Amino acid sequence: MIQKKISLQLQTALGLIIAILCLALIFSAQGWRLFVVQTPSMGQTAPVGSLVVSQTQETYKPGDIISFYRNSRIYTHRIVNEKDGKFTTKGDMNGSNDPWLTNKDDIIAKSHYIIYHAGWLAMALPWLFFGWIIVYLISCWRRISPEWRWPIRIIGGTFVVVFTSLWLHPWINIALLNYFPSDKGGIDMHIVNTGIFPIKAEGVRLTPGENATINIRYADSGSTGRYTLMPRPSLGFWGIVWVMLFCLTPLLIAIFIQVPHQRNRRIRSISDTPKESLFIDKYPYIIIVLIILLSVIILSMQLSTLAAFTASIRNSVSRARTSTWFNCENYLKSNPKPVMAFAMNTSGNQSEINGGLMGQARGNFSFDANDRGSCQRDGGGALIYEPNSCLGQYSVSGDTQTSDYSLEVWFKTNDRNSNGKLIGMGHAIVNSVTIYESETQNDRNLYIDGSGRIVFAIRPDSVQYIASPAGINYADNNWHHAVATLSSASGSRLYVDGRLVAQNSQMKRARTLATGWFQRAYWKFGCGGMSNWRNGDGTRFDGRYYYRGRMRFGAIYETVLTQNQVLEHYLAGSTS
């Protein structure tokens, strides 16, 4: 009998699957497509977790929301302009247009319906389906009493929903778009609500897809510049009612739906039941208690999920913003234009990207043509700096004490044993074989210390420096983007991976390096004198003069990059 029931259930399930597949084929044949929004670039028009129902069209016009291919990815953005058969697109929340033009052949479909939150269900369905299958198979185990099969299915199904929610974070979630020092004190965090429920952060209420800049004035106790934003759910009365009903669904099922084995039992009283079966016969009450406890756990976990999330909040800026430059090389050709820039994506001497002097490669270099680093959209590979290797070009200008400038490079290393200089300026004897090693003076140094911290240092009279926070090792064999700036007006700043990590308003003057017939001031990548400089903790740095690791896209600017420019440069290469 049981086998017949199972067989009937399997046949029913198989019939439903076939019916769904047939409907999907008919749907697809009519040109309809379904897309789940996974990034917040469309703002409140299509919040994260929305289901976009689209259909192919013969023509498209400005104002249409379209889904299209770009670099093996699918984007859903709005058309803002059309010219010569090419479309300019933009996410509704993005500050600028997409850095590309889209051909009609790349367009998949036009959006007709946007169903809020339905995308979360679409993403959860595979987890829910396979989880329920596992629970069902467990409940059919022959050693399990028939009286406990439906309780196991109810409890197991509840756990499947809980674990799926914890994995996807659909209810309450935020994305950090950017953060920067505030004129009001502390920092400003630009966030967007990427969950289903409205939230309130520092008195500001955000609905799904809505963004705002939140001022955080007080750093965590005992931390060095660490600020925490802790939004809370803002459900309102009916929202709380909905959540309670959702969480109590298993309880309602247990109370109001009579399970199959109960319909076949006729027990007049407890006294009519054998003593050994009393515990089993009381199972409905046990199940109700268990499900009540589970419901409370579910509610607590969902409404407190954010507490754990905000403690490790990360910069996910690339999920919502559109970079002005599509790849790393493009920003080296744009405003602001560097005085020298090398892609470092070939072996040997390096051609200056903007047609300047050749970068002289001396020493032990190797090259990995397959490692494009974080700049995946750029061609070439990565230049590998070995012991006694150096890339340099003499400075035509910009070596005076009051010069404004910026240093920029992508790097990757796992060597933090007093690793040497990423970028710096120093003397070089023109006719020497060791042209890049021998120097009488050096300054404007960007380097990695023995603990993996990034340090930017100058020595107008005595050593002045800023460093990335302690406890973070950037010699971790991952690609990182580093920028150091010096301004005669506002001082020095250090950025890592698009974030401002250190600044000193008093670091305004560098050293003037004397130049002459036998000596010139050289900008150098990967080498230069490093005696008597400082580690990030202030102790003396006496490491190697050479760097060991990989580099791509190094540049020198005779201007100060703004925080937004640094961020855009990072986004051009970031794969996050």
Secondary structure, DSSP 8 states (H G I E B T S, - for coil): -HHHHHHHHHHHHHHHHHHHHHHHHHHHHTTEEEEE--SGGGTTTS-TT-EEEEE--S---TT-EEEEEETTEEEEEEEEEEETTEEEEE-TT-SS--SSEEEGGGEEEEEEEEETTHHHHHHHHHHHHHHHHHHHHHHT-TTS-GGGHHHHHHHHHHHHHHHHHHHH--SS-EEEEEEEE-TTSSEEEEEEE-SSS-EEETTEEE-TT-EEEEEE----TT-SS------EE--HHHHHHHHHHHHTHHHHHHHHS--HHHHT-----GGGS-GGGHHHHTHHHHHHHHHHHHHHHHHHHHHTHHHHHHHT--B-GGGT---SSSSHHHHTTSSS--SEEE---SSSSB-BTTS-S-BEEESSEEEETT--TT-TTS-S-EEEE-TT-EEEEE-SS--STT--EEEEEEEE----SS--EEEEEEEEETT-TTTTT--S-EEEEEEE-TTS-EEEEE-SSS-EEEE--TT--S-SSS-EEEEEEEETTTEEEEEETTEEEEEETT----------SSEEEEEEES----TTEE-TTSSEE---SS--EEEEEEEEESS---HHHHHHHHHHH---
